[in-house]
Each structure stands twice: as structure tokens, then as C-alpha cells.
């Protein structure tokens, strides 16, 4: 970590032996490649390293005592993770690293409420310069079951829920319950995102497919911790909603191989609850939050407004060209509710047209009455051939030349099933008189015609 690109480790080995003589480091064993592993020895080693790094003891965490006895595989995976954060990706064009080894503490213990249980992340990273005040890092070598790994995250949430007394003088006059604050806000100030500090899961020591399945399994088993609380607005009249993350732990996951290749700022992080992989900063943005819902709702409202505008434009008045602006196509007039339809008219033009049609109909009726009054009367009732004025059956146009009865008498004949009206046959005397002068009978021509059409033998009695 300190000299990753050195051509030889001889100088490092000699320095470690010298530190061991002074009781500052110790060797527990060898790796599988038979490389000797070293660790800081007790409080003296931590204090000496703190002087070199310019860090206080409390910021450095603890030592992985005894890890080297089994080859220090987990400790080396943690070291490789930290190196990837500090050095950046190894691929061409990959993003660079962030911070230094001073940005890290390892094996840091956090007491849970009650003082008996602990949370001990593999690494604690502080990078306020990129907007990450603190990131808890868990390195998983695929030796534990997914359920055991997922069981760590509820303890993180329990830890982050812990509150302590706030010593801000501005809060001195408040009640004790109002003078508490989450301990992590005081220890790692600068958080701007809703929810608790994020936790990163780095998995390794398995194939790509197995690691991908492992991340999904851990995500499913720990959903209660990171999913957030579902909320929705009933007034918006839809089933959509958003999630509040005030009591959720943001969890991001990647593989050690991807992290070493692309660095922490590369698109290697999968945020539990989202699809795809992002850079660290993008992955920490809460998915499906209120802002995302507001954008979707605004898009829906814009779409509805556009559809309404198109509807309003389709309701342009065919007479005056008026385009309605009301949010409803319903208008109310003297005759109750009236609906404006495409190809129709506005209420004013609708009223004017109805009044005009009523006047025209009235004028037409009066003209029909006058014309029918001059025609021959009804054969049966001797009234106007157009019918009684004001009746429902009154003709609204001039009667035809072949009409013999008024509408009411025609209707009565149909009800009584009397058949069609057949006029009396002209007598011989009437026929002889017609040769001398035109008969004074308005039905004469029809009587003659009926005599031809309906012989006596075919007439009904």
C-alpha cells in the first residue's frame, strides 16, 4: 500500500524487521504464496503509525490480530480494496483514486446500544472532498452464507439510529428530548442526503456469475434495511408513489475485481434497489425518491394538460371560432347541463342557433297554416287539411295535392284499422254536368281517380 510500484520489497522487509525489534510490528504467518504477513503490534504500533500518518489513535481503528495465521486472506482483500480506492483503476482511461491511506481506518469498533454488542466494519473511509463524509466498507470473500452477510446490515441500522446529546449552545433552552442528534452527524458532519451513512459491500474470491448472484441474494435478504418507507399522495389519483429514506441504510455493492479495474469513481457500484451500475456518487443518490416522483407527476400533468389542450382545440366553435379555456367541457345554460362537443358550437352560438331555428320553425309553421287554410278542407272532419292549430300532429309544411284528410283523421283511421280513404264514385248526373261546366267540388278529380283505381266490386263496405 505504501510503495505499490516499488521494483523490490527488500527495503520494506528490512524496515519491518527493524520495527519488529522495537516491538512495533509482529508477524503472524505467511500467505498461500509464502509471503510473510505483518501487522502493527498493540498500542505501541498504532501510536507509532499515527505519528507517521499524522492521525490520532481514535481515527485509526484496530489491528487484525491473528489474521496472518491463516494466510491473512481477508486482511489482504481489505488491503486490496483500500489500494483500489486510493490508487484508482488499473484499466486504461479509468478514474483515478480518492484520498490517501490517511482517509481510512480499519477494524474500528462501534458499540451498539447496551454496550455489549459491536459493529466492526472492515474499513471506514472518509472523503468529504467528494461529498462522502463517511463510508462503511464490508469486504466479503464469499466464505460466509448470504444470510450471514445480510445480517450485518440490521446492526448498522441499529447503530445509525443511536442518538446522543447535542451540545450546541443554541439548543440550551430546549427540552432534553429535543437536544439529541444522531451520533454519526456529530462524528462525521457534512451529510446532505436523506437517510443514514452508506455501507459498501465488496465481494471477491468467486466467479463473475457467482458474485453477481451473491450480491442479489444479499440484497434481497437485507431489503428491510435499505428499501425505505413507501409513500403516496392520494390526491394525485394514481397508484404511483415514492420512498422516504430517513430510516434506511444506503447499500452499494461491487466486486473487488471491478473496483481494482475502474476505481471507486468508475461505473462499478450497484445500489440495492436500482438497476445498472454507477459511479459511487451516482449510486449513493436515493432511487425513486420524492424528487423522482415529482418529476413523474409533473410529466403526467403535462401530458394531461397537453391532452386537454388538444381536446379544447378540437372543441373550437364552428360559428365564431372560439376555443374554450375552462378545465371542463360542460357548461350550464337555461336548459340545464349542456356538453360542448367536437365540431359543435360555444354556448352563445348554440343558444343563438337554437333561437334562430325556433324562429324559422315558427315562421315555417305560420306559412304552412296560411297555405293549408287556402286548400280544401279535410274530407272527414271538414277542418283545415293541415290539422288543428297547436296540435302535435299539425303539419309544418304545405299539404300535398293528394292529401284528403288532416293528420288527426289519418291517425284515427289507422287506429280503427279502417283502411285507406276511398272517395264516393261520381254519379251519372254529376258526370253529365261535368261535361257542361267544371263541378264545384274540391275533391272532384280525386273522386274520378278513385273511381278508376277502386272499382265498385273492390270497395270495402
Rosetta blueprint (number, residue, H / E / L):
1 X L
2 X L
3 X L
4 X L
5 X L
6 X L
7 X L
8 X L
9 X L
10 X H
11 X H
12 X H
13 X H
14 X H
15 X H
16 X H
17 X H
18 X H
19 X H
20 X H
21 X H
22 X L
23 X L
24 X L
25 X E
26 X E
27 X E
28 X E
29 X E
30 X E
31 X L
32 X L
33 X L
34 X L
35 X L
36 X E
37 X E
38 X E
39 X E
40 X E
41 X L
42 X H
43 X H
44 X H
45 X H
46 X H
47 X H
48 X H
49 X H
50 X H
51 X H
52 X H
53 X H
54 X L
55 X L
56 X L
57 X H
58 X H
59 X H
60 X L
61 X E
62 X L
63 X L
64 X L
65 X L
66 X L
67 X H
68 X H
69 X H
70 X H
71 X L
72 X L
73 X H
74 X H
75 X H
76 X H
77 X H
78 X H
79 X H
80 X H
81 X H
82 X H
83 X H
84 X H
85 X H
86 X H
87 X H
88 X E
89 X L
90 X L
91 X L
92 X L
93 X L
94 X L
95 X L
96 X E
97 X L
98 X L
99 X L
100 X L
101 X H
102 X H
103 X H
104 X E
105 X E
106 X E
107 X E
108 X E
109 X E
110 X E
111 X E
112 X L
113 X L
114 X L
115 X L
116 X L
117 X L
118 X E
119 X E
120 X E
121 X E
122 X E
123 X E
124 X E
125 X E
126 X E
127 X E
128 X H
129 X H
130 X H
131 X L
132 X E
133 X E
134 X E
135 X E
136 X E
137 X E
138 X E
139 X E
140 X E
141 X L
142 X L
143 X L
144 X L
145 X L
146 X H
147 X H
148 X H
149 X H
150 X H
151 X H
152 X H
153 X H
154 X H
155 X H
156 X H
157 X H
158 X H
159 X H
160 X H
161 X H
162 X L
163 X E
164 X E
165 X E
166 X L
167 X L
168 X L
169 X H
170 X H
171 X H
172 X L
173 X L
174 X L
175 X L
176 X H
177 X H
178 X H
179 X H
180 X E
181 X E
182 X E
183 X H
184 X H
185 X H
186 X H
187 X H
188 X L
189 X L
190 X L
191 X L
192 X L
193 X L
194 X L
195 X L
196 X E
197 X E
198 X E
199 X E
200 X E
201 X E
202 X E
203 X E
204 X L
205 X L
206 X L
207 X L
208 X H
209 X H
210 X H
211 X H
212 X H
213 X H
214 X H
215 X H
216 X H
217 X H
218 X H
219 X H
220 X H
221 X H
222 X L
223 X H
224 X H
225 X H
226 X H
227 X L
228 X L
229 X E
230 X E
231 X E
232 X L
233 X L
234 X H
235 X H
236 X H
237 X L
238 X L
239 X L
240 X L
241 X L
242 X E
243 X E
244 X E
245 X L
246 X L
247 X L
248 X L
249 X E
250 X E
251 X E
252 X E
253 X E
254 X E
255 X E
256 X H
257 X H
258 X H
259 X H
260 X H
261 X H
262 X H
263 X L
264 X L
265 X L
266 X L
267 X L
268 X L
269 X E
270 X E
271 X E
272 X L
273 X L
274 X L
275 X L
276 X L
277 X L
278 X E
279 X L
280 X H
281 X H
282 X H
283 X H
284 X L
285 X L
286 X L
287 X L
288 X L
289 X L
290 X H
291 X H
292 X H
293 X H
294 X H
295 X H
296 X H
297 X H
298 X H
299 X H
300 X H
301 X H
302 X H
303 X H
304 X H
305 X H
306 X H
307 X H
308 X H
309 X H
310 X H
311 X H
312 X H
313 X H
314 X H
315 X L
316 X L
317 X L
318 X L
319 X L
320 X L
321 X L
322 X L
323 X L
324 X L
325 X L
326 X L
327 X L
328 X L
329 X L
330 X E
331 X E
332 X E
333 X E
334 X L
335 X L
336 X E
337 X E
338 X E
339 X E
340 X L
341 X L
342 X L
343 X L
344 X L
345 X L
346 X L
347 X H
348 X H
349 X H
350 X H
351 X H
352 X H
353 X H
354 X H
355 X H
356 X H
357 X H
358 X H
359 X H
360 X H
361 X H
362 X H
363 X H
364 X H
365 X H
366 X H
367 X H
368 X H
369 X H
370 X H
371 X H
372 X H
373 X H
374 X L
375 X L
376 X L
377 X L
378 X L
379 X L
380 X L
381 X L
382 X L
383 X L
384 X L
385 X L
386 X L
387 X L
388 X L
389 X L
390 X L
391 X L
392 X L
393 X L
394 X L
395 X L
396 X L
397 X L
398 X L
399 X L
400 X L
401 X L
402 X L
403 X L
404 X L
405 X L
406 X L
407 X H
408 X H
409 X H
410 X H
411 X H
412 X H
413 X H
414 X H
415 X H
416 X L
417 X L
418 X L
419 X L
420 X L
421 X L
422 X L
423 X L
424 X L
425 X L
426 X L
427 X L
428 X H
429 X H
430 X H
431 X H
432 X H
433 X H
434 X H
435 X H
436 X H
437 X L
438 X L
439 X L
440 X L
441 X L
442 X L
443 X L
444 X H
445 X H
446 X H
447 X H
448 X H
449 X H
450 X H
451 X H
452 X H
453 X H
454 X L
455 X L
456 X H
457 X H
458 X H
459 X L
460 X L
461 X L
